[in-house]
Amino acid sequence: YYTGGFFNVRVDYDSIIPKTEGPIMILLGRSGRNVEGRIDRHSNSNGTARIRGGVDLRDWFQKHFKEGDTVSVISESEGAIRLSAPSDMP
């Protein structure tokens, strides 16, 4: 997923993501940069969300993470999530 511009939401946390497919605003770290993403619930066989953010999300992942790192996701509102980079942590 590191090179694909998307990530899968773990089953334990899927409840914070809207149940329907469609747009979702992705806030990248503390910078406040926004990416228009999409919720995809058909790519995973168990129906959990895949969040697609395209090239902008891919580039942000590659700038702030190493392959295999875990991304923290915070529900900001019904239609927005914030991703935290390791540099955002205290």
LODODREN-966337 format. One line per 10 residues: number of its first residue (from 0); their letters; for each residue x, y, z of N, C-alpha, C. Coordinates in nm, 4 decimals. Example, Ala and Ser with C-alpha at 12.3 -4.5 7.8 and 13.67 -1.06 7.14 Angstrom:
BEGIN
0 = as = 1.3190 -0.5690 0.7800 1.2300 -0.4500 0.7800 1.3200 -0.3300 0.7800  1.2850 -0.2250 0.7080 1.3670 -0.1060 0.7140 1.2900 0.0030 0.7870
This chain:
BEGIN
0 = yytggffnvr = 0.0826 -0.1208 0.0000 0.0000 0.0000 0.0000 0.0863 0.1262 0.0000  0.2114 0.1101 0.0385 0.3061 0.2214 0.0494 0.3199 0.2957 -0.0832  0.3105 0.2247 -0.1924 0.3255 0.2883 -0.3234 0.1922 0.3088 -0.3935  0.0822 0.2701 -0.3295 -0.0470 0.2744 -0.3961 -0.1360 0.3924 -0.3640  -0.1041 0.4694 -0.2598 -0.1883 0.5835 -0.2257 -0.3193 0.5461 -0.1603  -0.3190 0.4347 -0.0867 -0.4390 0.3934 -0.0147 -0.3968 0.3145 0.1084  -0.4930 0.2902 0.1972 -0.4685 0.2032 0.3121 -0.5981 0.1363 0.3511  -0.5849 0.0218 0.4159 -0.6999 -0.0522 0.4665 -0.7189 -0.0197 0.6132  -0.8422 -0.0081 0.6547 -0.8767 0.0171 0.7944 -0.8942 -0.1171 0.8632  -0.8294 -0.1339 0.9776 -0.8432 -0.2583 1.0544 -0.9876 -0.2775 1.0997
10 = vdydsiipkt = -1.0275 -0.4027 1.1111 -1.1638 -0.4373 1.1538 -1.1984 -0.3671 1.2851  -1.1067 -0.3648 1.3792 -1.1323 -0.3052 1.5108 -1.1680 -0.1567 1.5034  -1.1262 -0.0894 1.3963 -1.1450 0.0551 1.3850 -1.2377 0.0948 1.2710  -1.2916 -0.0022 1.2023 -1.3753 0.0262 1.0870 -1.5008 0.1062 1.1246  -1.5438 0.0969 1.2480 -1.6664 0.1658 1.2900 -1.6525 0.3181 1.2885  -1.5307 0.3722 1.2850 -1.5146 0.5183 1.2807 -1.5263 0.5731 1.1387  -1.5347 0.4840 1.0410 -1.5438 0.5240 0.9007 -1.6898 0.5101 0.8569  -1.7429 0.6066 0.7812 -1.8803 0.5932 0.7328 -1.9035 0.4587 0.6626  -2.0224 0.4036 0.6796 -2.0553 0.2711 0.6260 -2.0792 0.2703 0.4760  -2.1001 0.3854 0.4174 -2.1259 0.3914 0.2740 -1.9999 0.4311 0.1988
20 = egpimillgr = -1.9923 0.3889 0.0743 -1.8819 0.4310 -0.0103 -1.9034 0.5753 -0.0509  -1.7938 0.6444 -0.0780 -1.8051 0.7823 -0.1233 -1.6880 0.8658 -0.0785  -1.7021 0.9952 -0.0913 -1.5909 1.0853 -0.0607 -1.5637 1.0946 0.0893  -1.4376 1.1194 0.1209 -1.3952 1.1474 0.2581 -1.2759 1.2415 0.2506  -1.2738 1.3418 0.3374 -1.1623 1.4346 0.3418 -1.0530 1.3736 0.4293  -0.9317 1.3721 0.3778 -0.8169 1.3184 0.4513 -0.7274 1.4362 0.4877  -0.7120 1.4615 0.6172 -0.6242 1.5673 0.6660 -0.4894 1.5034 0.6973  -0.3843 1.5560 0.6391 -0.2531 1.4947 0.6512 -0.1717 1.5586 0.7622  -0.1611 1.4894 0.8728 -0.0800 1.5347 0.9850 -0.1253 1.6674 1.0403  -0.0330 1.7328 1.1087 -0.0620 1.8633 1.1680 -0.0598 1.9757 1.0665
30 = sgrnvegrid = -0.0043 1.9482 0.9497 0.0102 2.0525 0.8475 -0.1247 2.1078 0.8025  -0.2291 2.0267 0.8169 -0.3609 2.0699 0.7753 -0.3860 2.0536 0.6265  -0.2896 1.9982 0.5553 -0.3089 1.9748 0.4113 -0.4209 1.8740 0.3921  -0.5109 1.9018 0.2999 -0.6268 1.8168 0.2759 -0.6142 1.7434 0.1433  -0.6588 1.6193 0.1445 -0.6648 1.5384 0.0239 -0.8075 1.4863 0.0122  -0.8663 1.5000 -0.1043 -0.9989 1.4431 -0.1265 -0.9822 1.2944 -0.1535  -1.0338 1.2132 -0.0620 -1.0221 1.0692 -0.0740 -1.1559 1.0039 -0.1018  -1.1526 0.8727 -0.1112 -1.2740 0.7945 -0.1339 -1.2734 0.6731 -0.0433  -1.3912 0.6411 0.0081 -1.4095 0.5182 0.0849 -1.4505 0.4093 -0.0127  -1.3781 0.2998 -0.0108 -1.4053 0.1847 -0.0979 -1.4331 0.0655 -0.0063
40 = rhsnsngtar = -1.5513 0.0085 -0.0157 -1.5861 -0.1068 0.0673 -1.6007 -0.2351 -0.0143  -1.5540 -0.2336 -0.1379 -1.5624 -0.3533 -0.2211 -1.4278 -0.4218 -0.2417  -1.3188 -0.3548 -0.2140 -1.1863 -0.4122 -0.2397 -1.1469 -0.5189 -0.1383  -1.1947 -0.5066 -0.0149 -1.1616 -0.6037 0.0889 -1.2762 -0.7038 0.1038  -1.2434 -0.8303 0.1047 -1.3466 -0.9347 0.1074 -1.4323 -0.9304 0.2343  -1.3807 -0.8716 0.3432 -1.4585 -0.8644 0.4662 -1.5424 -0.7365 0.4764  -1.5374 -0.6518 0.3734 -1.6201 -0.5315 0.3711 -1.5651 -0.4132 0.4474  -1.4476 -0.4281 0.5082 -1.3897 -0.3139 0.5784 -1.3445 -0.2097 0.4769  -1.3297 -0.0881 0.5259 -1.2991 0.0244 0.4378 -1.1555 0.0206 0.3867  -1.1423 0.0569 0.2622 -1.0127 0.0929 0.2038 -1.0260 0.2413 0.1732
50 = irggvdlrdw = -0.9323 0.3204 0.2221 -0.9325 0.4639 0.1986 -0.8337 0.4932 0.0873  -0.8846 0.5519 -0.0195 -0.8018 0.5843 -0.1357 -0.7771 0.7348 -0.1392  -0.6496 0.7711 -0.1500 -0.6128 0.9125 -0.1551 -0.5239 0.9481 -0.2718  -0.4941 0.8514 -0.3558 -0.4193 0.8779 -0.4775 -0.2752 0.9211 -0.4567  -0.2246 0.9935 -0.5534 -0.0838 1.0330 -0.5580 -0.0458 1.1195 -0.4378  -0.1328 1.2115 -0.3979 -0.1003 1.2991 -0.2846 -0.0810 1.2192 -0.1566  -0.1666 1.1206 -0.1332 -0.1532 1.0371 -0.0141 -0.0280 0.9508 -0.0240  -0.0051 0.8928 -0.1402 0.1155 0.8117 -0.1603 0.2415 0.8922 -0.1302  0.2496 1.0132 -0.1831 0.3680 1.0969 -0.1616 0.3852 1.1319 -0.0140  0.2740 1.1574 0.0555 0.2813 1.1898 0.1986 0.3293 1.0689 0.2778
60 = fqkhfkegdt = 0.2753 0.9495 0.2457 0.3223 0.8272 0.3107 0.4728 0.8120 0.2924  0.5207 0.8270 0.1721 0.6619 0.8039 0.1438 0.7516 0.9083 0.2089  0.6998 1.0262 0.2329 0.7780 1.1310 0.2995 0.7865 1.1085 0.4510  0.6809 1.0524 0.5107 0.6718 1.0464 0.6564 0.6839 0.9067 0.7173  0.6834 0.8019 0.6362 0.6824 0.6659 0.6890 0.7821 0.5776 0.6163  0.8121 0.4655 0.6815 0.8857 0.3572 0.6181 0.7846 0.2461 0.5905  0.8145 0.1606 0.4937 0.7255 0.0481 0.4670 0.7066 -0.0329 0.5942  0.5833 -0.0721 0.6211 0.5515 -0.1522 0.7390 0.5100 -0.0714 0.8604  0.5280 0.0614 0.8581 0.4850 0.1456 0.9698 0.3325 0.1446 0.9799  0.2835 0.1770 1.0984 0.1402 0.1891 1.1223 0.1025 0.3365 1.1202
70 = vsvisesega = -0.0086 0.3673 1.0564 -0.0595 0.5041 1.0473 -0.1724 0.5202 1.1482  -0.1668 0.6251 1.2287 -0.2759 0.6551 1.3215 -0.3830 0.7348 1.2483  -0.5085 0.6944 1.2670 -0.6222 0.7593 1.2021 -0.7160 0.8102 1.3104  -0.7503 0.9368 1.3022 -0.8401 0.9999 1.3987 -0.9640 1.0471 1.3231  -1.0817 1.0156 1.3753 -1.2058 1.0630 1.3152 -1.2266 1.2085 1.3556  -1.2250 1.2980 1.2588 -1.2455 1.4407 1.2845 -1.3942 1.4766 1.2793  -1.4657 1.4111 1.1889 -1.6092 1.4333 1.1724 -1.6622 1.3192 1.0872  -1.7911 1.3206 1.0576 -1.8512 1.2154 0.9761 -1.7825 1.2016 0.8409  -1.7343 1.3115 0.7853 -1.6766 1.3082 0.6518 -1.5292 1.3402 0.6443  -1.4588 1.3323 0.7590 -1.3166 1.3675 0.7571 -1.2380 1.2849 0.8590
80 = irlsapsdmp = -1.1183 1.2462 0.8184 -1.0253 1.1770 0.9077 -0.8916 1.2493 0.9036  -0.8164 1.2381 1.0124 -0.6817 1.2955 1.0181 -0.5829 1.1807 1.0349  -0.4790 1.1820 0.9543 -0.3703 1.0846 0.9667 -0.2563 1.1509 1.0413  -0.1923 1.0752 1.1298 -0.0808 1.1287 1.2065 0.0488 1.0651 1.1614  0.1461 1.1489 1.1360 0.2805 1.1044 1.1021 0.3593 1.0867 1.2311  0.4641 1.0040 1.2301 0.5460 0.9881 1.3513 0.5974 1.1236 1.4038  0.6253 1.2173 1.3162 0.6750 1.3493 1.3596 0.5677 1.4312 1.4305  0.4406 1.3913 1.4205 0.3297 1.4603 1.4881 0.3168 1.4181 1.6338  0.3773 1.3054 1.6675 0.3630 1.2500 1.8015 0.4522 1.3261 1.8994  0.4035 1.3435 2.0249 0.4845 1.4155 2.1257 0.6067 1.3359 2.1641
